[in-house]
Amino acid sequence: MAEETTPGPRVVEAFQGYAPPFDISRVIRSVLQVVPPNFLWGLHAIVLTNVAALSRKERERKTWGRRRVKLGEALGYYSQEWKGEPARITILVDNCEKQLGRSWMRFGIFRDLKLSDLLFHELGHHIHCVHRPEYEGKENVADQWSKRLSRKFIRIRYWYLIPVVAPIAGTIRLRRNIAKLYPEARH
């Protein structure tokens, strides 16, 4: 039987003493299906791991986000191509699980939205670095790409929820705008 090759980056699981409560590789591959293939060019791998699998030096190393954060406390990070090492995205699944909760990670929609948002943010760093550099803050650009790709993912994957969620989101947005106009009316 011939081995199937999927276009784009490899999805690598590298857990140590940890097992996610769902098939995370399948989730990541389904999320990647909405990304245009040209944006995945140059990205070698998406590494799914946990904090215990990182070396002590890696856990203590700090990276820039909106603030300096230890890699062991981050949800994920992007490593650009450097000194012969290919570009990759690392997602710390156990930190995502701690933030969302193990029971919530079992629900497809919550899990998909959390992981897609994280993956698209890190992919936004790759797009910014390799494909479409912009002269704006790196985190702002990554957030813009995350929003753009997340909207596409939701439209494709959860299209049936849009008629229900859109009016609710519109009502919340309207309420916030009114509260900004009339701050003294808040009680």
C-alpha positions as CSV (number, residue, x, y, z in Angstrom):
1,M,0.0,0.0,0.0
2,A,1.4,3.4,-0.9
3,E,1.9,5.9,1.8
4,E,-0.4,8.9,1.6
5,T,1.3,12.2,1.6
6,T,-0.7,15.2,2.6
7,P,0.4,18.6,1.3
8,G,1.7,21.1,3.9
9,P,3.5,20.7,7.1
10,R,3.9,17.4,8.9
11,V,1.9,17.0,12.1
12,V,4.2,15.4,14.7
13,E,3.1,14.2,18.2
14,A,5.9,14.3,20.8
15,F,4.2,13.8,24.1
16,Q,6.0,12.6,27.2
17,G,3.9,11.2,30.1
18,Y,0.8,12.8,28.7
19,A,-2.1,11.7,26.5
20,P,-4.5,14.2,25.1
21,P,-8.2,13.4,25.6
22,F,-8.9,13.3,21.9
23,D,-7.2,12.7,18.5
24,I,-5.3,16.0,18.3
25,S,-3.5,15.2,15.0
26,R,-6.9,14.7,13.3
27,V,-8.2,18.0,14.7
28,I,-5.1,19.9,13.5
29,R,-5.2,18.4,10.0
30,S,-8.9,19.3,9.7
31,V,-8.1,22.9,10.8
32,L,-5.3,23.1,8.2
33,Q,-7.6,22.2,5.4
34,V,-9.0,25.8,5.3
35,V,-5.6,27.4,4.9
36,P,-4.5,28.3,1.4
37,P,-1.6,25.9,0.5
38,N,0.7,28.8,-0.5
39,F,0.7,30.1,3.1
40,L,1.9,26.7,4.3
41,W,4.9,26.8,2.1
42,G,8.1,26.9,4.1
43,L,6.5,25.5,7.3
44,H,8.1,22.2,7.9
45,A,6.1,20.8,10.9
46,I,3.5,21.4,13.5
47,V,4.8,19.8,16.7
48,L,2.1,18.8,19.3
49,T,3.7,18.3,22.6
50,N,3.5,18.9,26.4
51,V,5.6,20.9,28.8
52,A,7.2,17.8,30.3
53,A,8.6,16.9,26.8
54,L,10.5,20.2,26.7
55,S,14.0,20.3,28.1
56,R,14.6,22.5,31.2
57,K,16.4,25.0,29.0
58,E,13.5,25.2,26.6
59,R,11.0,25.6,29.4
60,E,12.9,28.5,30.9
61,R,13.7,30.2,27.5
62,K,11.6,33.3,27.0
63,T,9.9,34.5,23.9
64,W,8.2,37.7,23.0
65,G,4.5,38.0,22.7
66,R,2.6,40.9,24.0
67,R,5.0,40.5,26.9
68,R,7.9,38.2,27.6
69,V,6.8,34.7,28.5
70,K,8.6,31.5,29.3
71,L,8.0,28.8,26.7
72,G,6.8,26.4,29.4
73,E,3.9,28.8,30.2
74,A,3.0,29.6,26.6
75,L,0.2,27.8,24.7
76,G,2.3,27.6,21.5
77,Y,5.1,29.3,19.6
78,Y,6.4,29.8,16.2
79,S,10.1,29.0,15.4
80,Q,11.2,30.6,12.1
81,E,13.8,29.0,9.8
82,W,17.2,29.6,11.4
83,K,20.7,28.1,11.0
84,G,19.4,25.2,8.8
85,E,16.5,24.4,11.1
86,P,13.2,24.5,9.2
87,A,10.3,26.7,10.4
88,R,7.8,25.0,12.8
89,I,4.9,25.7,15.1
90,T,4.9,24.1,18.5
91,I,1.6,23.7,20.4
92,L,1.7,22.8,24.1
93,V,-1.5,20.8,24.3
94,D,-1.4,20.4,28.1
95,N,-1.3,24.2,28.6
96,C,-4.3,24.5,26.3
97,E,-6.1,21.9,28.2
98,K,-5.3,23.7,31.5
99,Q,-6.7,26.9,30.1
100,L,-9.9,25.5,28.7
101,G,-10.4,22.5,31.0
102,R,-10.1,18.8,30.2
103,S,-13.9,18.2,30.0
104,W,-14.4,21.2,27.7
105,M,-11.7,19.9,25.3
106,R,-13.8,16.8,24.7
107,F,-16.5,19.0,23.1
108,G,-15.7,19.4,19.4
109,I,-16.7,23.0,18.9
110,F,-14.9,24.4,21.9
111,R,-11.8,22.3,21.2
112,D,-11.8,23.2,17.5
113,L,-12.3,26.9,18.2
114,K,-9.5,27.1,20.8
115,L,-7.0,25.1,18.8
116,S,-7.8,26.8,15.5
117,D,-7.4,30.2,17.1
118,L,-4.0,29.2,18.6
119,L,-2.8,27.5,15.4
120,F,-4.0,30.4,13.2
121,H,-2.2,32.9,15.4
122,E,1.1,31.0,15.2
123,L,0.5,30.5,11.5
124,G,0.0,34.3,11.3
125,H,3.6,34.7,12.5
126,H,4.8,32.4,9.7
127,I,2.8,34.3,7.1
128,H,4.1,37.6,8.4
129,C,7.7,36.4,8.5
130,V,7.8,34.5,5.2
131,H,5.0,35.5,2.9
132,R,3.5,38.9,3.6
133,P,5.7,41.0,5.9
134,E,3.9,44.1,7.2
135,Y,5.3,47.1,9.1
136,E,3.1,46.7,12.1
137,G,3.5,44.9,15.5
138,K,4.1,41.2,15.0
139,E,1.4,40.2,17.5
140,N,-1.2,42.5,15.8
141,V,-0.4,41.0,12.4
142,A,-0.7,37.5,13.8
143,D,-4.0,38.4,15.4
144,Q,-5.3,39.7,12.1
145,W,-4.4,36.5,10.3
146,S,-5.9,34.5,13.1
147,K,-9.2,36.3,12.8
148,R,-9.3,36.1,9.0
149,L,-8.5,32.3,9.0
150,S,-10.8,31.6,12.0
151,R,-13.7,33.3,10.2
152,K,-13.1,31.1,7.1
153,F,-12.8,28.0,9.3
154,I,-16.1,28.7,11.1
155,R,-17.9,29.5,7.8
156,I,-16.7,26.1,6.4
157,R,-16.8,23.9,9.4
158,Y,-19.7,25.3,11.5
159,W,-21.8,27.0,8.8
160,Y,-25.0,25.7,10.4
161,L,-24.4,27.8,13.6
162,I,-24.1,31.1,11.9
163,P,-27.9,31.8,11.8
164,V,-28.0,31.2,15.5
165,V,-24.8,32.9,16.7
166,A,-24.9,36.0,14.3
167,P,-28.0,37.7,15.9
168,I,-26.6,37.0,19.4
169,A,-23.2,38.5,18.5
170,G,-24.9,41.5,16.9
171,T,-27.0,42.1,20.1
172,I,-23.9,41.9,22.3
173,R,-22.0,44.3,20.0
174,L,-25.0,46.7,20.0
175,R,-25.1,46.6,23.8
176,R,-21.4,47.4,24.1
177,N,-21.7,50.3,21.7
178,I,-24.6,51.7,23.6
179,A,-22.7,51.3,26.9
180,K,-19.8,53.3,25.4
181,L,-22.1,56.1,24.3
182,Y,-23.9,56.3,27.7
183,P,-21.4,55.2,30.4
184,E,-23.5,56.7,33.1
185,A,-26.4,54.4,32.3
186,R,-24.5,51.3,33.4
187,H,-25.7,49.8,36.7
